[in-house]
Amino acid sequence: MSVASERVVVERLLQGGMVVSTLLFLGGMLAASSEGRITPRGLPLFAIAAAAHDGNAGHVGEAVAAMGVLVLAATPVVRVLALAWLWARERDFRFMWISLAVAAVLAFSILSGKG
């Protein structure tokens, strides 16, 4: 894979993450508004899926909007992992290990946050 095509892959990952995040967030806001909530409340990271699937209809919009924010937060992690994979294919192991370390720090930061 050429350097130009690798850049296109990374660019498409970032664009795709942004589009999916925006659609989820807007859909969640619309659903929250139709549920009678003008502004969704924050949900803890591990409660997002439960709020979307629990029996309480009234929190689905909040959960979908929170998933949009989660996708937006995960997009840089996916980008770093894609770069690690591309560098491993090129046998540039120094940059591969550095990018895996960065991905680990990002994942730790997301998972250890309050909430």
C-alpha angles and dihedrals in degrees: 000000000000124000091249093053091047089055089051091053092052091044092051091050091054093045092046092050091050094048094047091046093050093048092049093047094048092044090050092049091050092047091047090051091050089050089057097260117121096188121023118231121236119269127206114251096250094043096061098087092041092052091051093051104033124106094254105100101197098067100061093092091051091050094049091049089048089051088055090055090046092053089049090052092047095050095082090048090053090048092053091048091050090052090049090052092048092048091048089054089052089048091239093141097169092063091039092058092044091052091047089053090050090049090051091052091048093048092047090050093051096044097044096049120118116266 
